[in-house]
Amino acid sequence: MLDFPNSPTLGQLFTSGALTWRWDGTKWVAATLQTGLFFPNKLVNPFMEIDQANEGATMSVNGNYVVDGVRSNFNAGTVVAQRSTDAPAGYANSIITTQTVVGTIAAGTLNYLQQTLEADDLQDTRFGTANAQTLSLAFWAKASVAGTYCGALRNNAGTRSFVFNFTLVANTWTLVTQVIPGETTGTWATSGNAATALLTISMAIGSTYQTATVGAWTTTNSLASTTISNTMATTLNATFQLGPWGLWVAPAVQPLLRTSIQAELTRCQRYYEKSYDIGTAPGTAAGTSSAGLVLWGITVNNITTASNIQPYKVTKRANPTITMYSGTTGASGKVRDAINNTDVTPSVALGGLNQFSFFVNPSTAGININIQSQWTADARL
């Protein structure tokens, strides 16, 4: 006889021998997990804990990254978003979006959260071939407005889409699961550093990007079904939250298992790295009290130009965009000439995937130069 746990939480797993069950809110159901095997989570920063660019600050979200790995696109009304500590039981973080100004639902309306996957990370899917593998997806979601919402997996070419519906009860965390059959046709890059697939969770989508086909692959660029409620964008102060999530090459949904914070930070730094300490947002006027500050000096007679090479902690996906900040004022596009106590503009030269170099003309030629700066390197998809 099986002794199931008392007072289970939604989504809780219980394993006995080779069998696993999941609590769906009312009963235990067979989860058919692949025990004894390891299926790595394809999603970067799946627990929403790393937010290098914003460090939890509220931001305007259209086209920006809310946390590492998760980008937003909202063009109906005004939406702000941030990392939140309101999360499902057992987890620490989620993303929360708030509709601060309502919009109208036009054909081109796009209100969604998305992670873009790199081709090398999808080699084992074999998508676009006869050997395409099944994917499984799980994520936690909560909305202040009950209704039908949608998820989608698309190729980067916009010619293949798999759309599914999910229903949320107001203000209730819900674990959503979906099995996605392997797609044998279409263009799918499965090697290299380019974008290959887009995983999207949609709150409001216009007719241009809707499909009547649910739960099957289509030859369209669709993000939602024709039955999406779309009330998120038309309700003032409506909120939508995306919690921990996972995408696996596996025939059934897998447990959301957390790796170490250092392992996840390293994955994130392939796409975005900063010299600032974790917990300090880029552009902060932290002065010399901030660890991570780049300090360097040269003593040469009557110096007029100086240069330095800055290595990265992690090899980048592609040549990144470098932004430098004054080590004293936090001003973007500047470094601090500490000898003359003023900000000056550096010239940045990319040095490949492992380092960059920059050149500085101090404000006054002299014997000594002392430069203080911070920087970010952005190679996100």
N, C-alpha and C positions, 0 to 999 in steps of 0.2 A: 504494500500500500504506500502511495506517495504522500509525503507530509509537506504540502505546499505552505509557503510562508503566510503568516497572518498579516492583515492590513497591508497588502501590497500597494505600491504606487504605480501609476500608469506607465506602461512600457517596461516594468521590472521583469527581468529574466530569471527563470528557475531551471537549473539543470540537474538531472538525475541520470547517471550513466551516460548513454549516448544520445539521450533525448533532452530537448530544451523546450520550455514553454514561456510565453509572454503574457502578462496581465493586460487585457485590452480595456480595462475600466470596469468590466462586469464579470469577466470569467477568464480562466487560463486557456490559451489557445496554443497549439503546436507551432513553434517558431522554425522548425526544421533548419537549425543552424548547422554549418559544416564544422563539426567539432574535430579538434586535433589538427586543423589547418589554420594558416594565417593569411588573411586577406587584407592587405594594406589599404588604408583609407586614402582615396585619391585627392581629397580636398585639403587644401592648405589652410591652416589655422581653423580646424573644424569646431573648436570650442569657443571661438570668438574672443579669445583671451588676449591676443596680441594686437595692438593698435598703435603702431609706431608713429604714424603721421599725425594722429589727433590726440592720442592718449586720453580718450573718453570725452573729449569736448564735443559739444553740439555743433553740427555743421550743416550747411546747405548741401544736399546730397546729389543733385543732378549731375551725373557723369563722374562723380568722385567715389573714392574708396571710403567706406564707413569704418571698416577695420581691415587689417591685412587680409587680402584674398577675396574680399567681398565688395563688389562695386555696385553702385546704384544708378538708376535712370528713372527720373520722374519729370514729366512735362505737363501734368495736369494740376494746376494750382501750385502751392508751395509746400514742400516737405522738408523737414529737418530730421536728422538721425544722429544716433550716437551709440556707443557701447553702453550696455546697461547691466546692472547687477540683479535685475529681475530675470530669473531663469528657472527652468524646470527643477524639481527637487533633485538634489544630488549634483547640480552643476552651478557654475559661478557666474556665467555671462551669457548675454544674448545681444542682438541688435534690435533697437527700437526705432521705428520711423513714426513721425507724427505729421498729420495733414494740417498744417497751420493756416492755410488758405485753400478753400475748396476750388475744384476745377470742374470743367464739363467734359463729358466723355465724347471725344471726337474720334474719327476713324484712326488717327495716328497716335492716340493716347498710349503712353508707355509708363507704367508704374511698377517697377520690379527691383529685386535684388539678384545679383548674379555673380557666379564665379566662372572665370575662363580657365580652361585646362590646357596645359602645355602638351605638345605632341609627344614628347619623349615619355611622359607619364601615362600615356594611353597605348603604349606599344602592345601590351598584353590583351587589349580589347579585341584586336584584329578587326576592328570596324572597317567596313568597305570591302571585306573579303568573305568568301564562303565559310570561313572559320570564325566569324564574329561571335564574341562571347556575351553571355547575359550579364547585365549589371543589376545591382540592387542599391536602393536609395532609402535613407531614413533621415528625417529631420523633425525637430520640435518647432511648433508654431503657435502663436496666440494672437488674437485680434480683438479689438474692442467692439467691432461690428461683426455679427454673425453672418455667415454666407458661404458661397462657393468661391474658392480661390483655385489657382492653377500652378502647376509646375511644368517645366519643359526641359528636354535635352535637345540641343540643336548642333548641327555642324557649323563650323565657322563660315562656310560658303553660303549658308542660309538656304540650302536646298533639301535638307532633311530635318524633320522635327518629330519628336515624340512628346505629346501633350497628355497630361492627366489632371483630373479634378481632385480637390480635397475640400472637405467641409469643416468649418470651425464654428464652435459654440462661443458666444461672446465671453471674453475674459477668462478663457480656460486653456491651459497648455495642453496641446494635443500632439501625440507622436504619430507622424505620417510616414507610411512605408509604401514603397512602390518597386516592383520588379520591372526592369526595362530589357526587352529582348534585344539581342545583338542585331545591329543593322548591317546587312550584307552588301548594300549598294550605297552610292553616293561618294562624295569626296571627303575623306577623313585622313588627315596627316597623322601618322603614328610614329614619326621619328623627327627629330629636330626640335628647335626651340620656339616654333611658331604656335599661335593659338590653333586649337583643333576642335574643341567642343565648348559649348556654353550651357551651363546649368543655371536655370532661371526659376525663381519663385515670384509669381506675379500677383499683385493686388488689384490692379485695374489695367485693362488692355482694350484698345479700340479694335474695330472690326477689321482693319487692315491686317492685323496680326492674330486673328482668331481662326479657328478651324472647327468644323463639326465633328471631326474624327478624334475620338478620345481613346487612349490606350493602345495605339498602333502608330507605326511610322507613316509619315506623309511626305510628299515632295514639295513642301511649303516651308516658308520661314515663319512659323507660328509659335506664339508664346502662351496662348490660352485657348480655351474652348469657347464656343458661342454661348455657353451657359454660365460663364463667370459673372459674379454678382456686380462687380464694379462699384460697390457702394463705398469703398475705402476713399476714393478720390472725391466723392461728393458729400462727405460727412466731415464737418469741422471738428478738428482735434481728434479724429479717428487715429488709432494706433495699430500698427502691425509689428509683431516681433518674430524674428527668426532666431531659434536657439541652436544648440549643437546639431551637427549634421554629418552624414557620412555617405560616400559613394564607393562601392566596391565592385570588382570583377568577381562576382559570386552569384550562384543561382538563387540565393535567399538572403534576406536582410541580416546583417551581422551586428554584433554588439558595438555600441559606441565606446570604444576603449581609448583612453587618453594616454599619449606618450608623454615624455618629459617636456617641461617648459623650454629647456635648451634645445631639444630636438625640433620642436615646432618653431622656435625663433630662428634657427638655422634655415629651415625650409622657407620661412618668410623672407629672410635676408637675401635669398637668391634673387628676389624681385624688388626688394626695397631695403636699404640699409641706411642707418644714420649714425653720426658720431655721438649724438646726444645720448645720455643715459636713458634706459627704459624708464618710463614715467615722466620724462621731460619732452614736451612737444617741440618740434623744430620751430625756430624763430623766437624761442624764449630768451629774454635778456638775462641770462643766468650769470654772466660775468665769469671771472676766474674761479668761482666756487664750484662750477659744474665739472665733474669728471667727464672725460670724453673730449674735452676741449683740445684742439690741435694747437700746440705751442711749438714754435721753432724760431731760431735766431741765427744770424750770420754776422761775423765781424770782418769786414773788408773795407779798405780805404775808399771813401767817396762812392759808396754803392748806389746804383740807380735802379737796378733790376735784380730780383731774386726769385728763385723757383724752388719748388718742393714736390716730392712724389708721395702720394697717400695710398697705401694698400687697403684693400677691402678685407673684411673678416671672411667673407664667403664669395666664391666665384659667381659672377652675375649671369643671368639668363642671356642677356645681350648687352651691348654698350649702353650704359645708363645715362640718364639726364642728371647732371650734377648741379646742385644748388648749394652755394656757400653762404654762410651767415657770419656776421660780425660776432666775435667772441664776447664782446661787451654789450652791444646794443641789441643784438639779435636781428639786425637789418639784413634782409634777403639780398643776395648778389653782392655782398660786401665781406671784407675781412678787416680785422682791427690792426692798425699800425700803432703798436703800444708805445713805441719810442716817441712818436709825435702826437699820441693820444687822439687819433682820428680814424674814421672808417675810410678805406680805399677799395677800389674795384679791382678784383683779380681777373686774370684771363685763364680760363680752364681749358686744358687739352686732354682729351681722352687717351688712356693708355691701354685699352683693351678691357678684358673681363675681370681683371684682378687688381687694377690700380688706376688712378688718374693723377695727372700732374697739373700744377697751376703756377702762374707767374704773377708777380706783384711788383709794381713800381711804388716805393714808399713816397709819402707826400713831400718829403724833403730828403735830398741825397745826404748821406752821412756815413760814418764809420760803421755803425751798428744798425741792424734791422731786427725787430721783434714782432712777429705776426701771430695773432691769436684768431682762431676761426673754428666754426663748426660746419658740418656739411651733411647733405643727403644724396643718395644715389638711387635713382628711380628707374628700374627696368621692368616695371609691371606690364602685364599683357593688356 
